[in-house]
Amino acid sequence: MKRVPWALAAPNLGAAIVVAAAIGGAFSIPAARAQEPIPADMRTEIEAVQAEVESFFKAFSPSSLGPEGAIRQIIGNGPLKDRNDEISQLSEQAEQLDARYGAYVGHEAVSTRTSGKSVIFLRYLYKGERFPVVFYFTFYRPNNSLSSVQPKWSLISLRFDARLDALDR
């Protein structure tokens, strides 16, 4: 069977909600790789964003808000909030995770990277009974050195797939 990627882009916003659902195909488990050290001045920022992702996974359960509610919650008032069709498509794919990969048994953070002081990339494993799924979250906040009040972090990209080889990058 072929892998069928699902991609939804928001070129006018410079942001995207992307779903890549791998159907069939061969999978390999990557070798472990050291993570780059997080700058000390970004640790508090990263902890705040990680708390949002933890809330996302708690809300993701059908007994809570479910996938669509969790997605809308983490998007909040960010630049993706009006992307209703893409949010619906992403939610529909997320609702199929249990059927494809087994019931959800937990999640764990697998990597954190920053790009300057304005972008945070997080990768999490969504653990299904039969196979894990990799969730990718990208948050953005313009760093305004002229102001003492910084804007809130906004989710600018959310995607997931079953390509474990991506964990090695």
C-alpha positions in Angstrom: 0.0 0.0 0.0 1.1 3.6 -0.6 1.5 6.3 2.0 -1.1 8.9 1.5 0.0 12.3 2.8 -2.6 14.8 3.9 -1.4 18.4 3.7 -3.2 21.6 4.3 -1.4 24.8 4.0 -2.2 28.4 4.8 0.1 30.3 2.3 -1.6 33.7 3.0 -0.8 33.5 6.7 2.6 31.9 6.4 1.3 29.2 8.7 0.0 25.7 8.2 -2.1 23.0 9.7 -0.7 19.8 8.2 -1.8 16.2 8.5 0.3 13.5 7.2 -1.4 10.2 7.7 0.7 7.2 6.7 -1.3 4.3 5.5 0.7 1.1 5.1 4.3 1.2 4.0 7.4 0.1 5.8 8.5 1.7 9.1 11.8 1.7 10.8 12.8 2.7 14.3 15.5 5.4 14.3 18.6 5.4 16.4 18.6 7.7 19.4 20.0 11.1 18.9 21.2 13.8 21.3 19.0 16.8 21.6 20.6 20.3 21.3 20.8 22.2 24.6 18.0 24.7 25.3 19.2 28.2 25.9 18.7 29.1 29.6 16.7 32.2 28.8 14.2 30.1 26.9 13.5 27.4 29.5 10.6 29.3 31.1 9.1 30.0 27.7 9.4 26.4 26.6 7.8 25.2 29.9 4.8 27.4 29.2 4.3 26.1 25.7 4.8 22.5 26.9 2.0 23.1 29.4 -0.3 24.1 26.5 0.6 20.8 24.7 -0.1 18.8 27.9 -3.5 20.4 28.1 -4.0 19.6 24.4 -3.4 15.9 25.1 -5.7 15.9 28.1 -8.4 17.5 26.1 -7.8 15.2 23.1 -9.7 12.3 24.6 -13.2 11.7 23.4 -14.3 11.7 27.1 -13.0 15.3 27.3 -13.2 17.8 24.4 -12.2 15.3 21.8 -9.8 16.0 18.9 -11.6 19.0 17.4 -12.1 20.7 20.8 -8.5 20.1 21.7 -7.3 21.5 18.4 -9.4 24.6 18.7 -8.3 25.0 22.3 -4.6 25.0 21.5 -5.1 27.3 18.4 -7.0 29.7 20.6 -7.0 33.2 19.1 -3.9 32.5 17.0 -3.5 32.9 13.2 -5.1 29.5 12.5 -8.4 30.1 14.3 -10.5 30.8 11.2 -9.2 27.9 9.2 -12.4 25.9 9.9 -12.1 23.5 6.9 -8.5 22.5 7.7 -9.3 22.2 11.4 -12.2 19.9 10.5 -10.1 17.7 8.2 -7.3 17.5 10.8 -9.9 16.5 13.4 -11.4 13.8 11.2 -7.9 12.3 10.7 -7.2 12.5 14.5 -10.5 10.7 15.2 -9.2 7.7 13.2 -6.0 7.3 15.3 -7.4 4.7 17.6 -8.7 2.6 14.7 -5.4 2.7 12.9 -2.8 2.6 15.7 -4.7 1.2 18.7 -6.2 2.9 21.7 -4.4 5.8 23.2 -2.2 4.7 26.2 -0.2 7.9 26.8 2.1 10.5 25.3 5.6 11.8 25.8 7.8 14.7 24.7 10.6 13.5 22.4 12.3 16.7 21.3 12.3 20.5 21.8 14.1 22.9 19.5 14.1 26.7 19.2 14.9 29.0 16.4 16.1 32.2 18.0 13.7 33.5 20.6 10.6 33.5 18.4 10.0 29.9 17.3 9.6 26.7 19.4 9.4 23.3 17.8 8.0 20.4 19.9 7.7 16.8 18.9 5.6 14.3 21.0 4.8 10.7 20.7 1.2 9.8 20.9 1.3 6.2 22.1 -1.2 3.9 20.5 -1.5 0.2 21.6 -0.1 -1.0 18.3 2.0 1.9 17.0 3.1 5.4 18.0 2.2 8.6 16.1 4.5 11.7 16.0 2.8 15.0 16.7 4.6 18.2 15.6 3.8 21.5 17.2 5.3 24.9 16.1 4.7 28.0 18.2 5.6 31.6 17.2 6.0 34.8 19.1 7.5 37.9 17.7 10.3 39.0 19.9 9.9 42.7 20.5 13.0 44.0 22.3 11.4 47.5 22.4 8.6 46.4 24.7 8.6 44.9 28.2 5.3 43.2 27.5 5.7 40.2 25.1 2.8 38.8 23.1 1.5 35.3 23.8 2.9 32.3 22.0 0.7 31.2 19.1 0.4 27.8 17.5 1.3 28.3 13.8 1.6 24.6 12.8 0.2 21.3 14.0 0.6 18.0 12.2 1.0 14.3 12.9 2.1 11.2 11.1 3.4 7.7 11.8 6.9 8.3 10.2 9.2 7.4 13.1 12.3 8.1 10.9 11.5 11.8 11.4 12.5 11.5 15.1 16.1 11.0 14.0 16.2 14.5 12.5 
